[in-house]
Amino acid sequence: MLNRAVQVSFLLIGGTLGVLFLPHLFAMFAFTSKPIINNAYVEAVLGAIILYLLSLFLTEPIVNFIKWIEERLLKAPIMDLLFGTIGLIGGLSVAFLFSFGLNAIDIPVISSVLPVLLSILLGYLGFQVGFKKREEFIGAMSSMRNTTKKKELVETTEPMAPQKDVYKLLDTSVIIDGRIADIVATGFLQGILVVPQFVLTELQHIADSSDTLKRTKGRRGLDILKRLQTDDGPHVLITDEDIPSVAEVDLKLVKLAKKMQGLVVTNDFNLNKVSDLHGVAVLNINDLANAVKPVVIPGEEMHVVVIKDGKEHNQGVAYLDDGTMIVIEEGRSHIGQAIDVVVTSVLQTSAGRMIFAKPKGR
């Protein structure tokens, strides 16, 4: 496609140059008495043919050059292109103003050639200044904006208007989990809780499932929603907003949150990652649970019951009340017993926390 565009450009340029210059070229020879020489159509065709023949050799290098320029521009940072373009426009504007004064000089070289040279020179200088001074321009604009904000803050006497409530979109997993209702009851979660209709539909399908466990989870989720609507706390909004072009529920939720400029509330690790990739903020209930767990440091003593053996040789496993796993070295022989252990290390990951310990006295 690009090759055809270049060849057509050569044809058009060749036809134009033929009309403009071929009469002068023919005048240098003894052809001017022939009627064909003064025919503009013939001159345009001859010029187009000549340039088309040249295009057979020049099209490939020109196309490669255009693709190289396009690749460089696509890889360049947007701020570099923006400030470089602003500088180029400024340089060409100055050159245009200079050309008015030069046109008044009745010297062919000065009035015709010099404006072109000035345009090239000042355009190049403007681009370089805008490109290389972009950091200083950004810093100056930020400084001016901060100064203006400080001045407005000092001069204003009216109280600040309350910020707009942020929409918090609930996914199916966090509704079924149920802890969201307890968090709302404590007052830590403010704003408007949004339950899209497609999430409610998925919850209804789970509640109608033939699997007993799924049916129990779905009905519990519906009970949690009812509790959220009746308890005092954030307003619960059930919206019919949808993303028809997307079939998958999690991706629908992420795109709807981006459209509504809201947050996604979930305890699904994969949905958390997808939201991060789409630039949507996430409130993860598991992260909150990990954040409020008691801090355990190496050397601290604990009293636990060894439940089962661990993956490695001679290991035992115990659990705290909040579900945190404790891996006890040499604890296999104490399975079913309540023993005192000493914490040796703590491993914190996005999936949870794991404590390593050993029996006291060893």
Backbone torsions as a table, in degrees:
resi	resn	phi	psi	omega
1	MET	NA	-43.6	179.5
2	LEU	-67.3	-36.3	177.5
3	ASN	-61.6	-43.4	179.0
4	ARG	-62.8	-40.6	-179.7
5	ALA	-63.5	-39.8	178.8
6	VAL	-66.4	-41.8	179.6
7	GLN	-65.5	-40.6	176.4
8	VAL	-63.6	-39.0	176.7
9	SER	-61.2	-41.4	177.3
10	PHE	-61.9	-41.0	178.8
11	LEU	-61.5	-46.1	-179.3
12	LEU	-65.6	-43.4	178.5
13	ILE	-65.3	-41.0	179.0
14	GLY	-62.5	-42.6	177.6
15	GLY	-62.1	-41.6	179.8
16	THR	-65.9	-46.7	179.1
17	LEU	-64.0	-34.4	177.8
18	GLY	-62.5	-44.0	179.1
19	VAL	-65.9	-36.3	-175.4
20	LEU	-80.5	-39.4	-168.3
21	PHE	-113.3	-23.9	-178.8
22	LEU	-62.6	-36.6	175.9
23	PRO	-58.7	-39.5	178.0
24	HIS	-68.7	-35.2	178.2
25	LEU	-68.6	-41.0	178.4
26	PHE	-67.2	-30.0	-179.4
27	ALA	-65.7	-21.1	179.2
28	MET	-76.7	-13.7	179.2
29	PHE	-116.1	-176.7	-177.2
30	ALA	-92.8	39.4	-176.8
31	PHE	-102.3	-6.8	-168.4
32	THR	-67.7	-18.5	-179.9
33	SER	-78.5	-10.2	-179.0
34	LYS	-86.4	139.0	-177.9
35	PRO	-62.9	-30.8	-175.8
36	ILE	-62.8	-25.0	-175.1
37	ILE	-71.6	-31.1	-178.9
38	ASN	-92.1	9.6	179.3
39	ASN	-90.5	114.9	-175.8
40	ALA	-65.5	-33.3	-178.8
41	TYR	-65.9	-42.8	179.4
42	VAL	-65.2	-40.0	179.3
43	GLU	-64.2	-39.3	178.4
44	ALA	-65.7	-41.2	179.7
45	VAL	-65.1	-43.5	178.9
46	LEU	-61.7	-45.5	178.6
47	GLY	-61.8	-40.8	179.5
48	ALA	-64.8	-40.7	179.4
49	ILE	-63.5	-43.1	-178.6
50	ILE	-62.7	-47.0	-179.2
51	LEU	-69.1	-30.9	178.3
52	TYR	-66.8	-40.8	177.0
53	LEU	-62.2	-38.8	176.9
54	LEU	-66.3	-34.4	-178.2
55	SER	-64.5	-26.1	178.4
56	LEU	-60.9	-28.1	-179.8
57	PHE	-98.9	-26.1	-172.8
58	LEU	-100.1	-13.5	-174.9
59	THR	-62.8	-47.5	-177.0
60	GLU	-61.3	-48.5	176.8
61	PRO	-61.2	-38.4	-178.8
62	ILE	-67.1	-42.5	178.6
63	VAL	-62.8	-42.5	178.0
64	ASN	-62.8	-39.2	178.9
65	PHE	-65.4	-42.1	179.2
66	ILE	-63.1	-42.8	179.6
67	LYS	-65.5	-36.2	178.0
68	TRP	-65.2	-43.8	177.4
69	ILE	-61.7	-44.1	-179.7
70	GLU	-61.6	-41.6	179.7
71	GLU	-65.1	-40.9	179.2
72	ARG	-65.5	-39.8	-179.2
73	LEU	-68.0	-37.9	-179.6
74	LEU	-69.2	-30.6	-179.8
75	LYS	-82.9	-18.6	-177.8
76	ALA	-71.5	141.5	176.2
77	PRO	-60.9	147.8	-175.1
78	ILE	-64.7	-34.8	-179.5
79	MET	-69.3	-34.9	176.1
80	ASP	-62.6	-45.1	179.2
81	LEU	-65.2	-39.9	-176.8
82	LEU	-63.6	-52.1	-177.0
83	PHE	-72.1	-32.5	174.6
84	GLY	-63.7	-40.9	178.6
85	THR	-66.5	-41.3	177.6
86	ILE	-61.1	-43.3	177.4
87	GLY	-64.3	-38.8	178.1
88	LEU	-63.0	-43.4	178.8
89	ILE	-63.3	-39.8	177.8
90	GLY	-63.4	-44.3	179.3
91	GLY	-63.4	-42.5	178.7
92	LEU	-67.2	-33.2	177.4
93	SER	-65.0	-42.6	177.8
94	VAL	-64.0	-42.1	178.4
95	ALA	-63.0	-37.3	178.3
96	PHE	-64.7	-38.5	177.9
97	LEU	-67.6	-38.6	177.8
98	PHE	-64.1	-33.6	-176.2
99	SER	-64.5	-26.3	177.0
100	PHE	-62.3	-44.7	179.0
101	GLY	-68.7	-34.9	-179.2
102	LEU	-72.0	-28.8	179.7
103	ASN	-67.4	-23.2	179.8
104	ALA	-75.7	-16.7	179.7
105	ILE	-83.9	123.7	-174.8
106	ASP	-88.0	52.6	175.5
107	ILE	-123.7	117.9	-172.2
108	PRO	-52.7	-44.1	-176.0
109	VAL	-64.4	-44.3	-176.2
110	ILE	-70.7	-43.5	-174.6
111	SER	-76.3	-19.2	-176.7
112	SER	-112.8	-43.0	-174.7
113	VAL	-85.8	-42.8	-174.1
114	LEU	-62.5	-39.6	176.6
115	PRO	-59.6	-36.0	178.3
116	VAL	-65.9	-44.5	179.6
117	LEU	-63.9	-39.1	178.5
118	LEU	-65.1	-39.4	178.9
119	SER	-61.7	-44.9	179.0
120	ILE	-63.4	-47.5	-176.3
121	LEU	-66.1	-51.1	-177.1
122	LEU	-69.7	-33.5	175.6
123	GLY	-63.2	-43.6	178.5
124	TYR	-64.1	-45.6	179.7
125	LEU	-63.4	-40.8	178.7
126	GLY	-62.3	-42.5	178.7
127	PHE	-62.9	-44.0	-178.8
128	GLN	-65.2	-41.4	179.3
129	VAL	-64.9	-46.1	179.1
130	GLY	-63.3	-37.4	-177.8
131	PHE	-71.8	-44.5	-173.3
132	LYS	-85.5	-19.2	-179.7
133	LYS	-104.1	16.6	-174.7
134	ARG	-63.5	-37.8	-179.1
135	GLU	-64.4	-38.9	178.9
136	GLU	-68.0	-38.1	177.8
137	PHE	-63.6	-44.8	-179.7
138	ILE	-63.6	-42.3	178.5
139	GLY	-63.2	-40.7	179.4
140	ALA	-64.9	-42.9	179.6
141	MET	-65.9	-39.0	178.3
142	SER	-65.1	-39.8	178.9
143	SER	-64.3	-41.9	178.5
144	MET	-65.0	-40.9	-179.8
145	ARG	-65.7	-41.8	178.7
146	ASN	-65.5	-38.8	178.2
147	THR	-63.2	-41.7	179.3
148	THR	-64.3	-42.1	179.5
149	LYS	-64.2	-41.6	178.9
150	LYS	-63.7	-39.6	179.5
151	LYS	-64.9	-42.7	179.2
152	GLU	-65.8	-35.9	-179.7
153	LEU	-67.5	-36.1	179.2
154	VAL	-73.1	-41.0	-174.5
155	GLU	-78.6	-27.7	-174.8
156	THR	-72.5	143.7	177.7
157	THR	-119.6	-6.7	-179.1
158	GLU	-86.2	145.2	177.6
159	PRO	-67.2	150.1	-179.8
160	MET	-67.9	141.9	178.7
161	ALA	-71.5	144.0	179.3
162	PRO	-63.9	144.6	-178.7
163	GLN	-71.2	151.5	179.6
164	LYS	-67.2	139.3	178.0
165	ASP	-62.4	136.6	-179.7
166	VAL	-92.4	132.9	177.5
167	TYR	-72.4	134.7	177.7
168	LYS	-121.4	109.0	-175.0
169	LEU	-89.5	124.9	-178.6
170	LEU	-91.4	135.8	175.1
171	ASP	-97.5	172.6	-174.0
172	THR	-62.1	-40.9	-174.6
173	SER	-64.9	-39.4	-176.9
174	VAL	-73.9	-27.7	176.3
175	ILE	-71.2	-44.9	179.3
176	ILE	-65.4	-36.3	-179.1
177	ASP	-57.2	-42.4	173.5
178	GLY	91.8	-20.6	-177.9
179	ARG	-67.4	-18.6	179.9
180	ILE	-61.1	-34.5	179.7
181	ALA	-65.9	-40.3	178.4
182	ASP	-67.1	-38.2	179.1
183	ILE	-66.0	-42.4	178.2
184	VAL	-62.9	-38.4	-178.5
185	ALA	-64.8	-29.4	179.2
186	THR	-77.2	-15.0	179.3
187	GLY	88.4	7.7	-179.8
188	PHE	-79.1	-17.8	-177.5
189	LEU	-111.9	112.4	-178.4
190	GLN	-111.6	172.0	179.3
191	GLY	102.1	-158.3	-178.2
192	ILE	-112.1	123.5	176.8
193	LEU	-86.9	124.1	-176.1
194	VAL	-111.6	128.5	174.9
195	VAL	-117.8	103.0	178.6
196	PRO	-63.0	152.8	-178.2
197	GLN	-62.7	-33.7	-179.1
198	PHE	-69.9	-28.1	174.0
199	VAL	-71.0	-42.3	177.9
200	LEU	-63.2	-37.6	177.6
201	THR	-64.6	-42.4	177.4
202	GLU	-63.2	-38.3	178.4
203	LEU	-64.9	-38.7	177.6
204	GLN	-65.9	-38.8	177.8
205	HIS	-63.5	-38.7	178.3
206	ILE	-66.2	-40.4	180.0
207	ALA	-66.7	-25.8	179.3
208	ASP	-94.9	8.3	-175.7
209	SER	-67.6	151.6	176.2
210	SER	-75.4	-19.0	178.0
211	ASP	-76.4	129.0	-175.3
212	THR	-62.7	-43.3	-178.3
213	LEU	-64.7	-46.0	178.8
214	LYS	-62.9	-41.2	-179.4
215	ARG	-62.5	-39.4	178.6
216	THR	-65.5	-42.7	178.8
217	LYS	-63.6	-43.1	-179.4
218	GLY	-63.3	-42.7	179.3
219	ARG	-67.5	-35.0	176.5
220	ARG	-65.0	-39.4	177.7
221	GLY	-61.6	-41.1	177.9
222	LEU	-65.3	-37.8	176.9
223	ASP	-65.0	-38.3	178.5
224	ILE	-64.2	-41.9	177.9
225	LEU	-62.0	-41.9	178.3
226	LYS	-62.6	-38.9	178.0
227	ARG	-65.6	-40.3	178.8
228	LEU	-63.5	-35.5	-179.5
229	GLN	-73.7	-31.8	-175.3
230	THR	-91.0	-30.0	-179.2
231	ASP	-72.0	155.7	172.6
232	ASP	-72.6	133.4	-178.6
233	GLY	158.5	-158.0	-179.2
234	PRO	-60.0	147.3	178.6
235	HIS	-69.3	136.1	178.6
236	VAL	-101.3	119.8	-178.1
237	LEU	-112.1	122.0	174.1
238	ILE	-100.2	114.2	-172.7
239	THR	-111.6	148.7	176.1
240	ASP	-91.9	4.8	177.8
241	GLU	-58.0	138.0	-175.9
242	ASP	-145.2	162.5	173.6
243	ILE	-117.2	87.3	-172.3
244	PRO	-60.7	-27.5	-176.4
245	SER	-74.3	-10.2	-177.8
246	VAL	-114.8	132.4	-177.7
247	ALA	-94.4	-33.9	-173.9
248	GLU	-77.7	133.5	-170.8
249	VAL	-65.9	-44.0	-177.6
250	ASP	-61.9	-43.4	179.6
251	LEU	-68.2	-34.7	173.7
252	LYS	-57.4	-45.9	-177.4
253	LEU	-62.8	-42.3	-179.6
254	VAL	-64.7	-46.1	-179.0
255	LYS	-67.3	-35.8	177.6
256	LEU	-67.7	-38.9	176.6
257	ALA	-63.1	-38.3	177.6
258	LYS	-67.3	-38.0	179.1
259	LYS	-67.3	-39.8	-178.3
260	MET	-88.2	0.4	-178.4
261	GLN	55.8	45.4	-178.4
262	GLY	-117.6	-167.4	-179.3
263	LEU	-115.4	157.2	174.7
264	VAL	-105.2	126.0	176.8
265	VAL	-104.6	121.7	-173.0
266	THR	-155.2	168.1	164.7
267	ASN	-128.2	18.4	179.2
268	ASP	-90.4	117.8	-176.7
269	PHE	-62.8	-42.4	-178.5
270	ASN	-67.8	-40.3	176.9
271	LEU	-63.5	-35.2	175.8
272	ASN	-59.1	-45.7	-179.7
273	LYS	-66.2	-42.7	179.8
274	VAL	-62.5	-41.2	178.7
275	SER	-63.0	-40.6	177.5
276	ASP	-61.6	-40.3	179.9
277	LEU	-65.0	-32.3	179.9
278	HIS	-89.4	2.6	178.3
279	GLY	74.7	26.6	179.8
280	VAL	-104.9	130.0	179.5
281	ALA	-68.2	148.0	-175.2
282	VAL	-130.4	137.2	167.7
283	LEU	-107.7	108.3	-176.3
284	ASN	-99.2	119.8	-178.4
285	ILE	-62.9	-34.9	178.7
286	ASN	-65.4	-39.5	176.8
287	ASP	-62.2	-40.0	177.9
288	LEU	-64.1	-42.4	179.6
289	ALA	-63.0	-40.9	178.1
290	ASN	-66.2	-34.7	-177.0
291	ALA	-68.6	-32.1	-176.5
292	VAL	-95.9	3.7	176.1
293	LYS	-68.6	147.2	178.7
294	PRO	-59.3	142.6	-179.7
295	VAL	-79.3	130.0	178.3
296	VAL	-117.1	131.5	-177.8
297	ILE	-118.5	151.3	177.1
298	PRO	-56.8	137.6	-178.4
299	GLY	99.1	-13.5	-179.5
300	GLU	-76.2	143.1	179.9
301	GLU	-95.9	144.7	-179.7
302	MET	-140.1	152.2	176.6
303	HIS	-112.1	114.4	-173.8
304	VAL	-135.1	165.5	175.7
305	VAL	-109.7	123.5	179.8
306	VAL	-75.5	120.9	-172.9
307	ILE	-93.1	-45.7	-173.5
308	LYS	-153.5	175.7	178.4
309	ASP	-84.3	156.7	-178.5
310	GLY	-93.0	-175.7	-178.8
311	LYS	-72.7	-37.9	-178.4
312	GLU	-86.6	167.2	-176.8
313	HIS	-63.3	132.2	173.1
314	ASN	65.8	21.8	177.7
315	GLN	-94.7	150.0	172.2
316	GLY	-122.1	156.4	-177.5
317	VAL	-125.3	133.1	174.2
318	ALA	-130.8	169.0	-178.3
319	TYR	-135.0	143.2	171.0
320	LEU	-80.7	173.3	-179.6
321	ASP	-62.9	-29.6	-179.4
322	ASP	-87.3	5.9	177.2
323	GLY	93.8	-0.6	179.8
324	THR	-66.9	131.0	-178.3
325	MET	-82.0	137.4	175.2
326	ILE	-118.4	118.0	177.5
327	VAL	-95.7	119.7	-173.7
328	ILE	-109.1	117.1	175.2
329	GLU	-68.2	137.8	-178.6
330	GLU	57.7	33.6	-178.9
331	GLY	-103.8	0.4	-177.9
332	ARG	-62.9	-35.0	-178.0
333	SER	-73.0	-8.0	-177.9
334	HIS	-107.8	16.9	-178.7
335	ILE	-60.5	130.1	-178.0
336	GLY	88.5	-1.0	-178.5
337	GLN	-109.8	153.2	172.5
338	ALA	-96.8	118.7	-175.7
339	ILE	-131.6	163.2	173.7
340	ASP	-93.1	133.2	179.4
341	VAL	-126.6	160.9	177.3
342	VAL	-116.8	127.4	-178.8
343	VAL	-70.3	129.6	177.7
344	THR	-102.6	-35.6	178.6
345	SER	-161.8	162.3	-180.0
346	VAL	-129.9	130.1	178.5
347	LEU	-111.7	118.0	-179.6
348	GLN	-109.5	122.1	177.2
349	THR	-128.3	172.2	178.7
350	SER	-67.1	-20.8	179.4
351	ALA	-86.5	-11.3	179.9
352	GLY	149.1	-162.5	-177.0
353	ARG	-126.6	143.8	179.1
354	MET	-131.2	133.7	-178.4
355	ILE	-111.0	134.4	175.9
356	PHE	-108.5	135.2	-176.4
357	ALA	-146.3	174.1	175.4
358	LYS	-140.9	153.3	-179.9
359	PRO	-59.5	143.7	-179.1
360	LYS	-65.7	137.1	179.1
361	GLY	95.6	-5.9	179.1
362	ARG	-109.1	NA	NA
